[in-house]
Amino acid sequence: MINQIAQDNQTEFRGAALLRVIALISLLYFFLLAIAMMGGAFKTFGKGFAELLIASTTNPVIGLMIGLLATSLIQSSSGTTSIVVGLVAAGALDVTNAIPIIMGANMGTTVTNTVVALGSMNRKSEFRRAFAGATVHDFFNLMTIGILFPLEMATGYLQKSATWLSSVFIGSEGIEFHSPVKAIVKPPVKMFKHWLTDGIELNTTISGAIMLVVALILLFGALALLTKLMRRVVVSRAEGAFSRNLKNNSLMGMLLGVIVTVLVQSSSITTSLLVPLIGSGILTLEAVFPVTLGANIGTTVTALLAAMTGNVAAVTVAFVHLLFNISGILLIYPFKPIRRIPIRLARLLALRTSEDKRWAAYYLLGIFFIMPLSFVMISKMF
């Protein structure tokens, strides 16, 4: 009798565990689907504008702002980099003018995980952790730009190094890589977009707006449920062990960030996946920081492989992106007092934002849209 009860309890436990795993996978899929749909919505009314902006710049500072704004609009540094590579390959943009745009794109891609962090806004302590986890990537990229932008303007370090590397690797055959994540989330997004534009015949702008609203509802709903479920699925000992292992092995964290980003072909997805883990307390900010740096490197790999088609300028631009991210890591992360700066700034901003939610809007709109757009508009006026 006792054995029978024990077996029944064990079966019930396994059944509950299986249901949780299925629910976790399902929520994760909807989470990724929402991110893909959000990116598709922004591309609907942002890609043409981004291409026009990128093709019309010669000033390095404005180029930096255009890279930031264009990537914020289409929510993909890979997308911006692809536009830049195409323009450079076609001779419409030279490598020198392309470099600041690549730097700005590296910053703009972090807008996605910042939006994801807003899903925890109604839960103060969770929101504070999530917002810090999202913005630590921003502050690191800002520091990297602050160091490497003036260095590049003064010495041409990135362009010279990338030109040499492209001369070594030129002639390699281009490699096409298909992301398994994009393969499962893109078809539903395309079907929904097709239904809006062709099925009920809405114009492009309205279709994009509807996609954005649906994506945000799906994103915040999936995120709220995902965070709660993660707390139940991951037991306390596993949480601590996972966090300690990542925190004490930064190279492993960076490698994980590279691998995941190469597989999903998006640093935004990698860093966005970390946000609920930080918000729920499963991972610490220090443990996640190296993973975001690895994601920075991983996002350059696919474009680099795709650029190996014989065009020297295109390969050079791809190498610039790679060298920019590697140089930032080498200049900042090995030195503890310096690498603590983005972590402290992220925590301070998150604390301020958790006390007054309006700061989230100030930060998100100000850094990613109002500031770069103001620079671009002023440059066009004068």
WOMOUR-V715633 format. One record per residue. N is the residue number from 1. RES is the residue in three letters. PSI is psi in degrees with one decimal (* if undefined). Layout:
BEGIN
{{N & RES & PSI} {N & RES & PSI}}
END
This chain:
BEGIN
{{1 & MET & -48.1} {2 & ILE & -42.1} {3 & ASN & -39.4} {4 & GLN & -42.9} {5 & ILE & -42.9} {6 & ALA & -42.1} {7 & GLN & -41.7} {8 & ASP & -42.3} {9 & ASN & -40.4} {10 & GLN & -41.3} {11 & THR & -42.0} {12 & GLU & -40.2} {13 & PHE & -44.3} {14 & ARG & -39.8} {15 & GLY & -42.8} {16 & ALA & -40.7} {17 & ALA & -41.6} {18 & LEU & -42.1} {19 & LEU & -38.9} {20 & ARG & -40.5} {21 & VAL & -43.7} {22 & ILE & -43.3} {23 & ALA & -39.7} {24 & LEU & -45.5} {25 & ILE & -41.8} {26 & SER & -45.5} {27 & LEU & -38.2} {28 & LEU & -40.2} {29 & TYR & -47.0} {30 & PHE & -34.0} {31 & PHE & -48.8} {32 & LEU & -38.0} {33 & LEU & -41.0} {34 & ALA & -41.3} {35 & ILE & -43.8} {36 & ALA & -41.2} {37 & MET & -37.1} {38 & MET & -42.6} {39 & GLY & -41.7} {40 & GLY & -36.8} {41 & ALA & -45.2} {42 & PHE & -38.2} {43 & LYS & -31.4} {44 & THR & -43.1} {45 & PHE & 20.8} {46 & GLY & -21.4} {47 & LYS & -45.6} {48 & GLY & -41.7} {49 & PHE & -40.8} {50 & ALA & -44.3} {51 & GLU & -42.3} {52 & LEU & -42.4} {53 & LEU & -49.1} {54 & ILE & -39.4} {55 & ALA & -12.7} {56 & SER & 20.8} {57 & THR & 143.9} {58 & THR & -19.4} {59 & ASN & 127.6} {60 & PRO & -43.0} {61 & VAL & -42.6} {62 & ILE & -36.1} {63 & GLY & -40.8} {64 & LEU & -45.8} {65 & MET & -36.5} {66 & ILE & -40.1} {67 & GLY & -41.5} {68 & LEU & -47.9} {69 & LEU & -45.6} {70 & ALA & -42.5} {71 & THR & -35.3} {72 & SER & -34.9} {73 & LEU & -43.0} {74 & ILE & -3.3} {75 & GLN & 43.9} {76 & SER & 112.4} {77 & SER & -31.9} {78 & SER & -38.7} {79 & GLY & -46.5} {80 & THR & -45.2} {81 & THR & -38.9} {82 & SER & -41.3} {83 & ILE & -45.6} {84 & VAL & -46.4} {85 & VAL & -42.6} {86 & GLY & -42.8} {87 & LEU & -39.5} {88 & VAL & -44.4} {89 & ALA & -33.1} {90 & ALA & -6.0} {91 & GLY & 6.5} {92 & ALA & -12.8} {93 & LEU & 132.5} {94 & ASP & 166.1} {95 & VAL & -39.4} {96 & THR & -44.8} {97 & ASN & -23.0} {98 & ALA & -30.2} {99 & ILE & -49.0} {100 & PRO & -33.1} {101 & ILE & -41.0} {102 & ILE & -41.6} {103 & MET & -45.6} {104 & GLY & -36.6} {105 & ALA & -35.8} {106 & ASN & -33.6} {107 & MET & -41.7} {108 & GLY & -27.4} {109 & THR & -17.8} {110 & THR & -3.6} {111 & VAL & -31.4} {112 & THR & -50.0} {113 & ASN & -23.7} {114 & THR & -40.6} {115 & VAL & -41.2} {116 & VAL & -39.7} {117 & ALA & -25.6} {118 & LEU & -17.5} {119 & GLY & -17.7} {120 & SER & 13.2} {121 & MET & -32.0} {122 & ASN & -4.9} {123 & ARG & 99.2} {124 & LYS & -57.0} {125 & SER & -38.1} {126 & GLU & -41.9} {127 & PHE & -39.8} {128 & ARG & -45.9} {129 & ARG & -44.1} {130 & ALA & -42.2} {131 & PHE & -36.2} {132 & ALA & -41.9} {133 & GLY & -34.0} {134 & ALA & -40.8} {135 & THR & -12.8} {136 & VAL & -32.8} {137 & HIS & -40.9} {138 & ASP & -48.8} {139 & PHE & -35.5} {140 & PHE & -45.4} {141 & ASN & -37.4} {142 & LEU & -41.3} {143 & MET & -42.1} {144 & THR & -43.6} {145 & ILE & -42.5} {146 & GLY & -31.2} {147 & ILE & -48.9} {148 & LEU & -26.5} {149 & PHE & -53.3} {150 & PRO & -33.9} {151 & LEU & -42.8} {152 & GLU & -41.0} {153 & MET & -33.0} {154 & ALA & -36.5} {155 & THR & -21.5} {156 & GLY & 28.5} {157 & TYR & -48.7} {158 & LEU & -43.8} {159 & GLN & -43.5} {160 & LYS & -45.0} {161 & SER & -43.7} {162 & ALA & -36.5} {163 & THR & -41.1} {164 & TRP & -44.2} {165 & LEU & -40.0} {166 & SER & -32.9} {167 & SER & -28.5} {168 & VAL & -41.7} {169 & PHE & -6.6} {170 & ILE & 141.5} {171 & GLY & -15.0} {172 & SER & 147.6} {173 & GLU & 139.5} {174 & GLY & 144.6} {175 & ILE & 129.1} {176 & GLU & 127.5} {177 & PHE & 131.0} {178 & HIS & 120.9} {179 & SER & 127.5} {180 & PRO & -32.7} {181 & VAL & -47.4} {182 & LYS & -30.7} {183 & ALA & -29.9} {184 & ILE & -17.5} {185 & VAL & -24.0} {186 & LYS & -42.8} {187 & PRO & -47.1} {188 & PRO & -36.5} {189 & VAL & -44.5} {190 & LYS & -40.4} {191 & MET & -42.8} {192 & PHE & -42.9} {193 & LYS & -42.2} {194 & HIS & -39.7} {195 & TRP & -39.9} {196 & LEU & -44.8} {197 & THR & -38.8} {198 & ASP & -36.0} {199 & GLY & -53.1} {200 & ILE & 7.4} {201 & GLU & 51.5} {202 & LEU & 152.6} {203 & ASN & 170.0} {204 & THR & -43.4} {205 & THR & -45.8} {206 & ILE & -40.7} {207 & SER & -44.0} {208 & GLY & -40.1} {209 & ALA & -42.3} {210 & ILE & -43.5} {211 & MET & -40.7} {212 & LEU & -44.8} {213 & VAL & -47.3} {214 & VAL & -41.5} {215 & ALA & -42.7} {216 & LEU & -41.0} {217 & ILE & -46.3} {218 & LEU & -41.6} {219 & LEU & -52.5} {220 & PHE & -36.8} {221 & GLY & -46.8} {222 & ALA & -39.6} {223 & LEU & -44.4} {224 & ALA & -45.6} {225 & LEU & -36.7} {226 & LEU & -42.6} {227 & THR & -44.0} {228 & LYS & -42.8} {229 & LEU & -36.6} {230 & MET & -36.7} {231 & ARG & -36.0} {232 & ARG & -39.7} {233 & VAL & -40.4} {234 & VAL & 110.8} {235 & VAL & 162.0} {236 & SER & -41.3} {237 & ARG & -40.6} {238 & ALA & -37.9} {239 & GLU & -51.0} {240 & GLY & -43.5} {241 & ALA & -44.3} {242 & PHE & -45.6} {243 & SER & -44.9} {244 & ARG & -43.0} {245 & ASN & -41.1} {246 & LEU & -40.7} {247 & LYS & -38.6} {248 & ASN & -6.6} {249 & ASN & 80.4} {250 & SER & -33.8} {251 & LEU & -38.9} {252 & MET & -40.6} {253 & GLY & -44.7} {254 & MET & -43.3} {255 & LEU & -41.0} {256 & LEU & -42.8} {257 & GLY & -40.9} {258 & VAL & -50.5} {259 & ILE & -48.6} {260 & VAL & -41.6} {261 & THR & -38.7} {262 & VAL & -40.4} {263 & LEU & -41.6} {264 & VAL & -7.6} {265 & GLN & 37.7} {266 & SER & 117.3} {267 & SER & -27.8} {268 & SER & -41.7} {269 & ILE & -44.0} {270 & THR & -51.1} {271 & THR & -32.9} {272 & SER & -33.8} {273 & LEU & -28.4} {274 & LEU & -26.9} {275 & VAL & -50.2} {276 & PRO & -28.3} {277 & LEU & -39.5} {278 & ILE & -44.9} {279 & GLY & -38.4} {280 & SER & -3.5} {281 & GLY & 7.0} {282 & ILE & -38.3} {283 & LEU & 149.0} {284 & THR & 162.7} {285 & LEU & -40.6} {286 & GLU & -35.8} {287 & ALA & -34.4} {288 & VAL & -27.9} {289 & PHE & -49.4} {290 & PRO & -31.5} {291 & VAL & -39.7} {292 & THR & -33.4} {293 & LEU & -39.4} {294 & GLY & -36.7} {295 & ALA & -35.8} {296 & ASN & -40.9} {297 & ILE & -43.2} {298 & GLY & -33.2} {299 & THR & -16.6} {300 & THR & -16.8} {301 & VAL & -47.0} {302 & THR & -45.1} {303 & ALA & -36.0} {304 & LEU & -45.6} {305 & LEU & -42.5} {306 & ALA & -28.6} {307 & ALA & -14.2} {308 & MET & 61.2} {309 & THR & 7.8} {310 & GLY & -11.1} {311 & ASN & 111.8} {312 & VAL & -44.5} {313 & ALA & -42.5} {314 & ALA & -42.6} {315 & VAL & -38.1} {316 & THR & -45.3} {317 & VAL & -41.6} {318 & ALA & -40.6} {319 & PHE & -32.8} {320 & VAL & -45.6} {321 & HIS & -44.8} {322 & LEU & -48.5} {323 & LEU & -34.2} {324 & PHE & -46.8} {325 & ASN & -41.2} {326 & ILE & -42.3} {327 & SER & -41.0} {328 & GLY & -42.9} {329 & ILE & -45.5} {330 & LEU & -30.9} {331 & LEU & -25.1} {332 & ILE & -51.0} {333 & TYR & -37.5} {334 & PRO & -18.8} {335 & PHE & 109.6} {336 & LYS & -47.1} {337 & PRO & -33.1} {338 & ILE & -43.3} {339 & ARG & -16.4} {340 & ARG & -18.6} {341 & ILE & -53.6} {342 & PRO & -31.6} {343 & ILE & -45.2} {344 & ARG & -42.4} {345 & LEU & -41.0} {346 & ALA & -41.1} {347 & ARG & -40.0} {348 & LEU & -44.8} {349 & LEU & -41.6} {350 & ALA & -38.8} {351 & LEU & -44.7} {352 & ARG & -40.4} {353 & THR & -35.2} {354 & SER & -26.9} {355 & GLU & -34.6} {356 & ASP & 104.3} {357 & LYS & -21.1} {358 & ARG & -25.5} {359 & TRP & -27.7} {360 & ALA & -44.2} {361 & ALA & -41.4} {362 & TYR & -46.5} {363 & TYR & -51.8} {364 & LEU & -51.1} {365 & LEU & -39.8} {366 & GLY & -51.8} {367 & ILE & -44.9} {368 & PHE & -21.4} {369 & PHE & -56.6} {370 & ILE & -47.9} {371 & MET & -54.5} {372 & PRO & -36.7} {373 & LEU & -37.4} {374 & SER & -45.3} {375 & PHE & -45.8} {376 & VAL & -43.6} {377 & MET & -41.6} {378 & ILE & -41.3} {379 & SER & -36.0} {380 & LYS & -31.9} {381 & MET & -34.5} {382 & PHE & *}}
END
